Amino acid sequence: MLDHAVLEAEDFSGRRLLQFSASGCRFKRCKFEKMTIEGAGFGDGHEQSEYVECRFDASRINVGPGGYARFVRCSFREVDLRDWFCFTVELVECTFTGVLRTVVFNGTVPPEDQRSLRRTKNEFRGNDFASCDLIDVDFRSGIDLEAQRLPTGPAYLYLPNAEQSLHAAMQRLQDWNVESKRSAAMGLIRACEWTLAGGQKQLLLRRDDYSDVDRDVVSAVFELLSPLGSE
């Protein structure tokens, strides 16, 4: 547990921790590589902790609440990060490979935290997720996905104009004759619309994140939402 520590070039690599907690700290060029952390509080307390050019490569971390944390030009290569709920986390020019599981990134600071952080937006730009597997990962409340590198391929669907794409797909669903499939498809699209209601403009969708929906319905909705399907 670190409180208002200022550390440079420290090496925490290889440790197995039940908990890591940093409050109001600053880390520069520190190594957190090949670590296993069951509960990581990178931004505990009521003051922001900052990580600049730090390396988290090959670590397995259950993060939980992201807290008040800022990461700048950090490396998260070949990681397994899970349950990371980032309402007041900033990411700038960081690189991710490996797997992110059940992660939420937010572009807008919740009202109850704005006074403490003295900002209304989370800086979130220049991050590279192109070679990372994003499992149940959501970008919400105004994150500019055009300012990030995202994974591509058949598993993913990127909607640069999400509102327009969802509206067109919803209109075309009216022609579906099977009520159960139409209802399931509308539920999937409404879930996407809920994300847009929070201020998000673009969406990145992953097919396997909708495992509770009939696979044929998921495939059909993705086809409707794709550029060719919406022509």
C-alpha positions in Angstrom: 0.0 0.0 0.0 1.6 3.2 -1.2 0.5 6.7 -0.1 1.8 9.8 -2.0 4.9 7.9 -3.1 7.0 9.4 -5.9 8.9 6.5 -7.5 11.1 6.3 -10.6 12.6 3.2 -12.3 11.4 1.0 -9.4 10.9 -2.7 -10.3 8.0 -4.6 -8.8 8.1 -7.4 -11.4 7.4 -11.0 -10.6 5.5 -10.4 -7.4 2.3 -12.2 -6.4 0.1 -9.9 -4.5 -3.3 -10.2 -2.8 -3.6 -6.4 -3.1 -1.9 -3.4 -4.6 -3.0 0.0 -3.6 -1.7 3.4 -4.6 -3.2 6.7 -3.4 -1.9 10.1 -4.8 1.2 8.5 -6.1 3.4 9.1 -9.2 5.3 6.4 -10.9 7.7 7.0 -13.8 9.4 4.3 -15.8 8.5 1.7 -13.2 8.1 -2.0 -14.0 5.1 -4.0 -13.0 5.9 -7.0 -15.3 5.0 -10.6 -14.8 2.9 -9.8 -11.7 -0.1 -11.6 -10.4 -2.5 -9.2 -8.5 -5.8 -10.4 -7.1 -7.0 -6.9 -6.3 -5.3 -3.8 -7.8 -6.3 -0.3 -6.7 -4.2 1.8 -9.1 -6.1 4.9 -8.1 -7.3 4.5 -4.6 -8.1 7.4 -2.3 -9.3 10.9 -3.4 -6.2 12.0 -5.3 -5.1 10.9 -8.7 -2.2 8.5 -9.1 -0.2 8.8 -12.3 1.8 6.2 -14.2 4.2 7.5 -16.9 6.1 5.2 -19.2 5.5 2.2 -16.9 5.5 -1.4 -18.0 2.8 -4.0 -17.0 3.8 -6.6 -19.6 2.8 -10.2 -19.1 0.9 -9.5 -15.8 -2.4 -11.1 -14.7 -4.4 -8.5 -12.8 -7.9 -8.4 -11.4 -8.3 -4.7 -11.2 -11.9 -3.9 -10.1 -12.8 -0.2 -9.6 -10.3 1.9 -11.6 -10.3 4.8 -9.1 -8.5 8.0 -9.8 -5.6 6.9 -12.1 -3.9 8.2 -15.2 -1.6 6.2 -17.5 0.6 7.9 -20.0 2.7 5.9 -22.7 2.4 2.7 -20.6 2.9 -0.8 -22.0 0.4 -3.5 -21.3 1.7 -6.2 -23.6 0.6 -9.8 -23.3 -1.5 -9.0 -20.3 -4.6 -10.6 -18.8 -6.6 -7.7 -17.2 -10.1 -8.3 -15.9 -13.0 -6.6 -14.2 -11.5 -3.1 -14.7 -14.3 -0.5 -14.3 -12.9 2.9 -15.3 -15.1 5.8 -14.5 -12.3 8.2 -13.7 -9.3 6.6 -15.5 -7.3 8.4 -18.2 -5.3 6.5 -20.8 -3.0 8.4 -23.2 -0.8 6.6 -25.8 -0.8 3.3 -24.1 -0.3 -0.1 -25.9 -2.3 -3.2 -25.1 -1.9 -6.8 -26.3 -3.1 -10.0 -24.7 -6.6 -10.0 -23.3 -8.9 -7.5 -21.6 -11.9 -9.1 -19.9 -15.0 -7.3 -18.6 -13.7 -3.8 -18.9 -15.6 -0.5 -19.0 -13.9 2.7 -20.2 -15.6 6.0 -19.7 -15.0 9.4 -21.4 -17.0 11.5 -18.9 -16.3 11.9 -15.2 -19.3 11.1 -13.0 -20.8 14.3 -11.5 -19.9 13.2 -7.9 -16.2 13.0 -8.9 -15.8 16.2 -10.9 -15.1 18.4 -8.0 -12.3 16.2 -6.6 -10.6 15.8 -10.0 -11.3 19.3 -11.3 -12.4 18.0 -14.7 -15.4 16.8 -16.5 -13.7 14.6 -19.1 -11.2 11.8 -19.0 -8.4 12.1 -21.5 -8.5 9.0 -23.6 -6.5 9.2 -26.9 -3.8 7.5 -28.9 -4.2 4.1 -27.4 -3.4 1.0 -29.3 -5.8 -2.0 -28.8 -5.2 -3.4 -32.3 -3.6 -6.6 -31.2 -5.6 -7.1 -28.0 -8.6 -9.4 -27.6 -11.4 -7.3 -26.1 -13.8 -9.6 -24.3 -16.9 -7.8 -23.0 -15.2 -4.4 -23.2 -17.3 -1.3 -23.5 -16.2 2.3 -24.5 -18.8 4.7 -23.1 -19.8 8.3 -22.4 -17.9 10.1 -25.2 -14.7 8.2 -25.9 -13.5 9.1 -29.4 -12.8 5.7 -31.0 -11.4 7.5 -34.0 -8.5 8.5 -31.7 -7.6 4.9 -30.9 -6.3 1.9 -32.8 -8.9 -0.9 -32.5 -8.9 -4.6 -33.3 -10.3 -5.7 -36.7 -11.4 -8.9 -38.3 -14.5 -11.0 -38.5 -15.0 -11.1 -34.7 -15.5 -7.3 -34.5 -17.7 -4.7 -36.1 -16.8 -1.0 -35.9 -19.6 1.6 -36.3 -18.2 5.1 -36.9 -21.7 6.5 -37.2 -23.4 4.3 -34.7 -26.7 6.2 -34.3 -27.3 6.2 -38.1 -26.4 2.5 -38.4 -28.6 1.4 -35.5 -31.6 3.4 -36.8 -31.2 1.9 -40.3 -31.0 -1.6 -38.9 -34.1 -1.1 -36.6 -36.1 0.0 -39.7 -35.1 -3.1 -41.6 -36.0 -5.4 -38.7 -39.6 -4.5 -39.3 -39.5 -6.8 -42.3 -38.5 -9.9 -40.2 -41.4 -12.4 -40.1 -40.3 -14.5 -37.1 -41.4 -12.6 -34.0 -39.0 -14.3 -31.6 -36.0 -13.5 -33.8 -37.2 -10.0 -34.4 -37.6 -9.4 -30.7 -34.1 -10.8 -29.9 -32.6 -8.6 -32.6 -34.3 -5.5 -31.3 -33.1 -6.2 -27.8 -29.5 -6.4 -29.1 -29.9 -3.1 -30.9 -31.5 -1.4 -27.9 -28.6 -2.4 -25.8 -26.4 -0.6 -28.2 -28.7 2.4 -28.2 -28.4 2.6 -24.4 -24.6 3.1 -24.8 -25.2 5.9 -27.2 -27.6 7.6 -24.8 -24.6 8.1 -22.5 -22.9 10.2 -25.1 -21.0 7.6 -27.1 -20.8 8.3 -30.9 -18.9 5.3 -32.2 -19.3 1.6 -31.2 -17.0 -1.4 -31.3 -19.0 -4.6 -31.2 -17.7 -8.1 -30.7 -19.8 -11.1 -31.9 -19.1 -13.4 -29.0 -20.1 -10.9 -26.4 -23.7 -11.7 -27.2 -23.5 -15.4 -26.2 -27.0 -15.2 -24.7 -28.5 -14.3 -28.0 -29.3 -16.8 -30.8 -26.2 -17.1 -33.0 -28.2 -16.7 -36.2 -29.8 -13.5 -34.8 -26.4 -12.1 -33.9 -25.0 -12.8 -37.4 -28.0 -11.3 -39.0 -27.8 -8.1 -36.9 -24.1 -7.7 -37.6 -24.9 -8.1 -41.3 -27.6 -5.4 -41.0 -25.2 -3.1 -39.2 -22.2 -3.6 -41.5 -21.6 -1.1 -44.3 -22.7 -3.6 -46.9 -25.8 -4.6 -45.0 -27.0 -1.1 -44.6 -26.7 0.0 -48.2 
